Amino acid sequence: MKRLNAKLFASVALLLGLSVAVAFAQSTSNPGGRAILHNLLRGIFPTGSVSPSEASTALKTKTTITATPFSAADQKYIFVAPVACTIVSVGIVSDTATTGSNEGTNWSFQVANLTIGSNLVSSVTNTAGNEITGDAYYDLAVDQWLSMSANAVLELQVSSNGTPTALSSAEVLAVVRWY
């Protein structure tokens, strides 16, 4: 194994209970180095390899949590951008799991930027084939319109099809990660 002739830095961050470890290694044969980001529960970067600037962004990411139980058709304000920022992810954590969801019976979720009138999810996320697990992060797969202006407002839009598992008395948190 080739020996590195440089500094080795390690940082550990805790993001919503997810242990994240970042290590930077720089060698004379690879100036600038690469970073390997290991999220012990769920990968933030699917390839596992990020540049130092990407790792820096990951470490600067903030998490905003809003308590928001919801009913069959609901809209909840979940985030107001304190500054111009970029949304990394939006998800929910529920103490109640859903079961028996299918194409006719499910919960559907959309995240809307009310300030510009655009949805952050190009294809609505629903529980058909992708059940909510109790006490676990459920990603809503935001994939567009992620740049937010200061004071922009995000709303979680929830609807049910058929009669899915009731979540009206569940403890539900909306989790917005941003930088």
Residue pairs with C-beta under 8 A, 6 or more apart in sequence:
2 27
2 29
4 25
4 26
4 27
5 27
5 28
6 25
6 26
6 27
6 28
6 33
7 24
7 26
8 23
8 24
8 25
9 23
9 24
10 21
10 22
10 23
10 24
11 21
11 22
11 59
12 19
12 20
12 21
12 22
13 20
13 22
13 58
13 59
14 20
15 61
15 63
15 177
16 63
16 65
16 137
16 175
16 177
18 39
18 40
18 41
18 42
18 137
19 39
19 40
19 41
20 37
20 38
20 39
20 40
20 44
20 58
21 37
21 38
21 40
22 35
22 36
22 37
22 38
22 55
22 58
22 59
23 35
23 36
24 33
24 35
24 52
24 55
25 33
25 34
25 35
26 32
26 33
27 33
32 51
32 52
33 52
34 49
34 50
34 51
34 52
35 49
35 50
35 51
35 52
35 54
35 55
36 48
36 49
36 50
37 43
37 44
37 45
37 48
37 49
37 50
37 55
37 58
38 48
42 137
44 58
44 88
45 54
45 58
50 58
57 179
60 179
61 88
61 177
61 178
61 179
62 177
62 178
62 179
63 175
63 176
63 177
64 78
64 79
64 175
64 176
64 177
64 178
65 173
65 174
65 175
65 176
66 76
66 77
66 78
66 79
66 173
66 174
66 176
67 171
67 172
67 173
68 76
68 78
68 156
68 172
68 173
68 174
69 167
69 168
69 169
69 170
69 171
69 172
70 76
70 156
70 158
70 167
70 168
70 172
71 158
71 168
72 159
72 160
72 168
73 158
73 159
73 160
74 156
74 157
74 158
74 159
75 155
75 156
75 157
75 158
76 155
76 156
76 158
76 174
77 153
77 154
77 155
78 90
78 111
78 154
78 155
78 156
78 174
78 176
79 90
79 153
79 154
79 174
79 176
79 178
80 151
80 152
80 153
80 154
81 148
81 149
81 150
81 151
81 152
81 153
81 154
81 178
82 150
83 150
84 147
84 148
84 149
84 150
85 147
85 148
85 178
85 179
86 146
86 147
86 148
86 178
86 179
87 120
87 142
87 146
87 147
87 148
87 154
87 176
87 177
87 178
88 146
88 177
88 178
88 179
89 139
89 140
89 142
89 175
89 176
89 177
90 111
90 120
90 139
90 140
90 142
90 154
90 156
90 174
90 175
90 176
90 177
91 137
91 138
91 139
91 140
91 174
91 175
92 109
92 132
92 137
92 138
92 140
92 156
92 172
92 173
92 174
92 175
93 135
93 136
93 137
93 138
93 172
93 173
93 175
94 132
94 134
94 135
94 138
94 167
94 170
94 171
94 172
94 173
95 134
95 135
95 170
95 171
95 172
96 132
96 134
96 165
96 166
96 167
96 169
96 170
96 171
97 131
97 132
97 133
97 134
97 165
98 106
98 107
98 127
98 131
98 132
98 164
98 165
98 167
99 131
99 165
100 164
100 165
101 107
101 126
101 127
101 128
101 129
101 130
101 131
101 164
101 165
102 128
102 129
103 128
104 161
104 162
105 128
105 161
105 162
105 163
105 164
106 126
106 127
106 128
106 160
106 161
106 162
106 164
107 126
107 127
107 132
107 158
107 159
107 160
107 161
107 164
107 165
107 167
108 124
108 125
108 126
108 127
108 158
108 159
108 160
108 161
109 121
109 124
109 125
109 126
109 140
109 156
109 157
109 158
110 119
110 120
110 121
110 124
110 125
110 156
110 157
111 119
111 120
111 121
111 140
111 142
111 154
111 155
111 156
111 157
112 118
112 119
112 120
112 154
112 155
112 157
113 119
113 120
113 145
113 148
113 152
113 153
113 154
114 152
114 153
114 154
114 155
115 148
115 149
115 151
115 152
115 153
116 145
116 149
116 152
118 144
118 145
119 144
119 145
120 142
120 143
120 144
120 145
120 146
120 154
121 140
121 141
121 142
121 143
121 144
122 143
122 144
123 141
125 139
125 140
125 141
126 161
127 164
132 138
132 167
137 175
148 154
148 178
154 176
156 174
